Amino acid sequence: MKILSAPQIREADRATIDNEPIASVDLMERAATACFDWLMECFTAEQRFAIVCGTGNNGGDGLAIARMLKAAGKQAHVFVFGDATIGSPDFTANYTKLHQSTITTITGAEGLTGDFDVIIDALFGTGLNKPVKGVQAEIINALNTVDAIRVAIDVPSGLFADDNTDNDGTVFKADYTLTFEQPKLSFFFFESAPYVGEFVVLPIGLDAQFIASTQSPNYLVEEGEIRQLIVPRENFAHKGTYGHALLIGGSKGKTGAMVLSAKACIHTGAGLTTVAVPDSGYTILQTAVPEAMCETGLGADAVDALPNVDAYNAIGIGPGLGTGDAQAQALKKLLNYTQANLVLDADALNILADNPTWLHFLPPNCILTPHPGEFDRLAKMPKNAMGFERYQKQRELSAKYNCYIVLKGAYTSISCPDGTVFFNPTGNPGMATGGSGDVLTGIITSLLAQRYKARLAAIVGVYIHGLAGDLAAEQLSQQSLSAGNIIDYLPIAFKYLGQ
C-alpha cells in the first residue's frame, strides 16, 4: 500500500472530485460514513459520544459523523471551537444539517463539559502545518485527561502527517486513529506512537488511477503481496534447488545465537545449511541442530578466521560473533572476497560501526539488519534521534552504499538503494527479546540462498518473522514469547500464507 504525503493526499481528494466526479461535500459524507460504520461496530448503544470539531474540513467530518450517530439513536454532542460562521464550505454545509441543540460553541477548555465515554477528535486534519499552542493546546490537553476512549479522525490533532521533527506543540492522544484511504508516514515512527494508538485505514474510494500514478518512496507491506511473492516448492526439486546457506558467528557463551539462526534458516526452506562456529560450539550446534552441517577449526572460543566461502549461495554473519581484532579482520576479508549474497547483523554491524571506512567495502545489494541502537552507532546518529531522522539517514545510507537496511522495531522499515522504503505491519512487543534478531538473520539468509532477490528476501523475511511472532503471541502471550517460539511458529506462518 502506497503511503502518500499530506500534499499528495489533498491532490488525491481533488482528483477524485474532478474525475469521478463527486462534490467535495459528498466525498466528506463518504469519509464520515466509513467512520460511522466503524464506530457502530466497536461501541455499544449506551456509550456517550463527544465530537470536538474545528471549523475546517476535519471539523466537517466530525459534524457529519455526529449527525449519523444522532440518526442512529446514539447519545452524541458536538463541541465546535472557533467561529462557525466562517468555516470551510463543507464544514458549513454539515453545520446547517445538525440540530443546534446538539452543538456547543467553545472558546476554551472550560467549555468542555459533560460525561462521555468516547471522545472523537475532529479539530485539525492533515492540513496542519504549525505546532498547536495556546488555547487550542489547552483544549487538546483537556481532552487528553478525560477518562474516555479517544478516537482521532484521519490524523490526531496536532500531529503532522509527515515529519514531526520540529513539532513541539500539543497533540491529541488517540486510542484509535481512523485514517482515510492511505496511512500517514508519521504513523510509523516511535515519536508518534503515544498519539496515534492503533490506526485503522478506511477506504473511501479516492481516485485509484491517481494513487497508482503518483510517485512515493514509501509503502506499507500487505499480506496479499507477500502471498504472491513466496515461491512455491517444485515437485521435482532437490536440496540443491533451494541453495546452500552459510551462517558465521557464535563464541564461547553465545553459541545459542547460531543455534537460533540455523534453526530459522532450515525452517524457512534452505536446501542446505552450514554453520561456522568456534570449536567450543561444535558439540552444542551438532546436538541442537542435527540438520545443519558445521565448519570448525576456525578458532577455539571465537571465529578467528573464515572458512572457504566459495560453495555458498548466501552468507549471514554476526550473531554472537564478537568484535575482537580477529573477528574484524575475518569480516573485512569476507566483504572484499565473497560473491555470495550477504546478511550482516549484530557484531558484524558493531565492527562496521568501529571501522566506518569499511562501509565502502560492502558488496552490492547486501542486507544489514540493525536494531535502533546498532543503527545509531553505525550511522553516527545524535543522542535522542527521532524516528523520522533515522528514516532519513537510513534512506541516505542505502543509496550511498548500494545496500538494503532492515531497521528493526515496530513497523520494521526496509530501505532500498533506489530510495524506496517498505514498512512492515507484522510483529509485536513480545518479540523484543534476546535472540529474535538472530532468528531474522537465519530467515533472510535462507531466502537469499533460495535465490530470492535481496529486496524480496528482506521484505518477505521480515513479514514472515513478524507473522510467526504474532501467531506465537496469540497462543502463548506476548509476555512469555521467546525467540525459540518464533522458530516454532514459522511452519504455521507459512501455512497461514498458503504454503
N, C-alpha and C positions, 0 to 999 in steps of 0.2 A: 504494500500500500504506500503510495507516494505521500510524503509529508510536504505540505506547501507552506510558504512564508505568509505572514499577515497580508502583505500587498497582493500576493497571488490569490489568497482566499477571496479578497474583495473583487479581484478580476474574475474569479470563477463565478461569484454571485452575479456580476454584471453580464458575463457571457450567457449565463442561464436565463436571465431576464430578457436579454436581447434575442437569443436563438430559440428558446422554447416555443413561443415567447410566453412569459408569465409576468404579471405585475409584481413589483417588489414586495408589496404588502401580502400578496398571495404566497410568495416564497417564504415570507416570515410565518405565515399561517402553517405552511408545511413543516417548518422547523419546530414551531410550537406544538404541533400535533405529535411529532416524534417524541418530544419531551413529555408531553401529557401521557402518551401511551406507556412510556417507561415508568412514570410516576404512579400510574394506576396499577401497574404490575407489582410495584415494590412497596406500596404503602396501603394501610387499611382505611376503611371508611371513617373511622373515628379520629384519625390523626388530623391535626390542625396545621394549616399552611400559612406562612407569611411570605409574600413575594415582595422583595425590595428592589425597586426599579430606578434606574436613571432615566434621562429623557432622550437618550439616543436609541439606536436600533436594538441594542441589547435589552434596554428597558421595554421596547415594543414587544420583544419576545416574551418577556415576563408578563406583560399585560395580557397577551393572547393566551398564555398558559393559565393565568388566573381565571380568565373568562371560561375556559374549558373546564377547569376544576369546579367552578361555581355551577356550571351547567350540569355537571355530573353529581351535584349534591354535596360536594366537599366543602368543608369549612376553610375558606381562603380569604385572606385580607391582604390588600396591596398598600405598600408604602412607597410613595414617589418622592425622590429627592430632586429638587430643582423646580424650575418654572415650567409647568406642564403646558403653558400656552405657547412656548417657543421650542417645543420638542421637535424631533425629526418628523417628517411627514408620516412615516409608518408608525411611529410612536403615537402621534396624534390620532391616526385612524383607529388604532386599537384602544386608545384612551376614551374616545367617544362611545365605544361599544360597551364599556363597563358601567354598571350602575354606580353612581357616585358614592353611595353609602358603603361600598366596599373599598374605597380609596381614602388614604390619609396622606396629605402632603406634609412632608417633614423638612425642616431646615437644619436639623442636627440630630445627634444620637438620642437626645432626650425625647424625641417624638416616637421612638420605637417602643411602644407599649403593648402589652398583651402577652398571653401564654400560648406558645406554639410548639409543635412537635417537629416541624420541618421548616427550615429557612431556605428559601430559594433566592439566590443571588443573581440579579439581572441589572447591576449598576453600570458596569463598564465591560465592553467586549474587546475584540481583537484590535480595535482602532486606538486603544490607549497607547500613548507614546511618551508619557512622563510619569514619574513616581507619584503615587497618591499621598497627599499631605493634607494637613488642616482638617476642616470639618468632615470631608469625605473619609479621611483616615479614622476620625473619631467614630463615624458610623460603622465602618468595617470592623474596628476594634470591638465595638459593642456587639456586633453580630457574632464575632468570634468567641465571645464569652457566654453566649446563650446556650443553655443545656438543651440542644436540639440537634437533629440530623441536618447537616448543611449540604446543599446541592447548588453547584455553580452551573450557569448556563453558558455554554461554549468555552469560556475560559474564566477562572476565578478572578474577580475584580481586583485590580492592582497588579496582576501578573502580566508581563509582556508575552506575546505569543512566541517570540523567538529568543532573543538574548536578554537576560536579566542581570548581566554582569554589573551594570551601574544602577540597578533598581534598588534604591534604599527606602522605598516607600512601604506603605502598609498593604497587605494582601489578604484577601478573604481565604479562610482555611476551610476548604471543602472536604467533606467525606466522599462526595461523588462529583465528578465533572462530566456533564453531558455536552459533548463537543460534536460539531456538525461536519459530517462527510469525511474529513481527514483529521488525524491527530495533529496537535501543535508541537513544534520542535521542543519548546521549553519543557514539555511534559516528561522528557526523557532524561532530565538532569537532576541530580540529587537535591540541589537547592530548591527545586520546585515541589518536591515530594510532600512537604508538610501542607501545601496549599491545594494541590491537585487531588489528593486522595486517590480513589480508583476512577480512572476515566473510562467513559463509555462512548464509542463512536457511533453516532446515529446518522444513517444515510438519509439525505433529504432531496436526492435527485438533482444534484448540481450537474452541470453540463459535462458529460463523460468525455466528449471529444476534446473539450478544452483541457480537462485534467490530464488526459493521455498525452496531449501535445505540449504541455507545459513542462519545462525543464526544472528538475530539482535534484540536488545531490543526495537527498535524504529519503530513506524508505523504512517502513515497518514491515518486518517479515511476517508472512501469513501462512497458516497451516496448509492451505491448498497449494501454495507454491512449493513447499517442502515435499509434499506428496509427489509432485511431478518431478522433482529434482533427484529423488532417490532412485538409483539404478537397480532394477530387479535382477535377481540371480538367474543365470542361464542354465538350462537343463544339462548341457554338455560341458559345463565349466569344470575346472580342477583348481587345486590350490594356487597354481601359478597364475591363473586368470585374475586372481584378486590380490596379487602383489606381495612383496616381501617388505615388512616394516622393521626398522631398527630403532630401538629406544636406548638412549645412553644416559646414565645417571646413577644415582644411589651412592651412598657412602656409609661408613660404619654408623649404625644408629638410624639411618634414613633409607634403608633398603625398601621399606614399605612403600615409598613413593614410586619405585619401579614396579612393585607388585601391582599397585593400583593402575598405573599406566598400561602395563602389559595386559592385565585382565580386560581393561576397557578397549584396548586395541583389538584383542581377539573377539570380544563380544560385539564389536562394530563391524566385523567381517573381513579383516585382513586375512589373506591366504596363509601367510607365514609371518610369525613374529619372533624376532630375536632381540634379546636384551643384553646390553653390555654393562656389566656391573663389576665392582671390585671383587676380589677373591672372597672377602668376608661376607658377601651377599649371595654367593653361588648356591649354597645349600638352601637358604631361605627361598630364593627365587625358584629353584627347581622343585621344591616341595610345595610352595604356594601356587605356582602356575606351571603345572606339568606340560601344558600345551605349548609353552614358549621354549625356544632354544636360548642358550647362554653363550656369550662371548666373555671369556675370563682371561687371566694373565695380563690384565691391563693396570694392575695396581693392587696393593694389599687391602687397604681400607678406603680407597677412593679411586676413581677412574683417572689415572695419571697419563694415559696415552690412548690414542684412537685405535680401534680395530680397523681392518680393511673394510672400507665402506662402499666398494665398487658394486657389490651384488644387490644393493637395496634400492627399492623404488621410492622410499620415503624414510626420513630420519627425524626423530624427535629427541631433543636433548635439553637437559636442565633440571628436572625434578630430583632433588636430593644430591645433586652433583658436587656441591661445594664450590668455593670461589678461590681456592689456592692457586699458586703460580702454575702448577702442572695442569690443573683443570682449565685455566685461562688459555694456556698455550695449545691445549688439545682443541678447545673451541675455535681458536684463531686458525688452526690448521684446517679444521672442518670447513669453516667459512670460505677459505681460499681454495679448497680442494674439491669438495663434493659437487656432483652434478645432480644429486637426488633432490627431491622436494624436501623442504626443511621446515621444522617447527621448533621455535626457541621459547622456552618457558623458564620460570623460576630462576635458578642460579645462573643459567645461561644469560638471562636478561641482566642480572646483577653484575656479571662480568662485563657485559657491554656498557653498563652504566659507569663502571670504573675505568673503562677504556673507550670513550666515546668515538675516537677516530676509527675504531673497528666497524662502526656502523657502515662505513663506505665499503666494507668487505662483504656486506650481506648479499647473497646471491639473489637474482631477480625472483620476485614472487614468493619469497619465503614468508612464513607466518610467525608473528610474535604474539604471545598471549599473556600480557601483563595484567596483574590486578592493579588498582589505583596507586598503591604505594610503589610498586615496581615501575609503573609508568612514570610517576613523578620523578623518580631517580633517573630513569633513562632519558626523559625529556627535559630534565633540569627545570621542573615547574616550581614556581614560588610556593611558599607555605600557604595553606588555606586556599589553594586554587579552586575555582568554581568549576562545575561540570562543563559549562559552555566553553571555558578556557581550555580544558582538557580536550574537548571535542575539536576545537580549532587546531590545537597543537597536534593532535592525532592525525588529522587530515594532512597537515603540513608534512609530518614525518613520513607518512605513507607515500606521498607524492615524491618527496626528496630522495628516499631510499628505495623506491620501487618495491614496496613490501606491503603486506596486509597486517594490520594491527587489530587484535581482538582485545578490547579493553573490557575486562570482566567486571561484573557487578549487576545491579538491577538494570534491565534493558541493555545488556551487553552490546556494545557497539563494535561493528566490524568496518574499519576504514580500508579503502582500496586505493591503489596507485592513481587511479583516474579521478580521485576526489569524492567518489560515492561512499556513503555511509549507510549501513544497514543496522537497524536497532532490533534486537531480539526480544520477543514478548514472553518466552517461557522462562521458568526458574522461579525460585522463592527464597526467602531469607534462611530457610533451613539448610541451604547449600553453602552458607557461609561457615564452612567447617574445614578442618585440615584434610588435605587430600583431594578435595573437589577439583582443584585446578589440575592435579596430576591425572585425574580421570579424563578431563577435557583434552589434555595433551595426547593421551592414548587414542581418543576418538578421532581427533583431527588427523593424526599421523596415519591411522588406519584408512581413513577415507582417501588421503593422498596416495597411499600405497595401492589403493584400488583404482587409481588413475583419475580421481576427481580433480578438476582444475582447482587451483588454490582458492579462488573466490568461493566456489561452491563447497569445497571442503570446510572452509571456515563457517559459512552461513549454515549449512546443513549440520555440521558438527555441534555448533553452539546451540542450535534449536533442539536437537535430539538430547544433548546433555541436559538442557533445562527441562525438557519434557519428561525425561526419566526421573529427574528430581521432583517434578510436580506429581507424577504418578506415585512415587515413593512416599512423598509427604502426605498425599491423600489417604494412604493406607496406614502410615506409620506415625504421622505428625511431623511438623517442621522441627519441633524441639529435639526429637531424638534422631533426626536424619544424620546418616554418616556417608562418607564417600563410597564405602562399600555398597550401601543401599542403592546409590545411583547406578553402579555397575549392575546390580541385581535386577534393576528395572529397565535396563537397556533393551532386553528382548521384548518386554511388554511395550516399550515405546515404539519399537519398530513394528510390532504387531498392530498397535493403535494406528500407525500411519499406513497400514495396509500391506506391510511387507511380510 
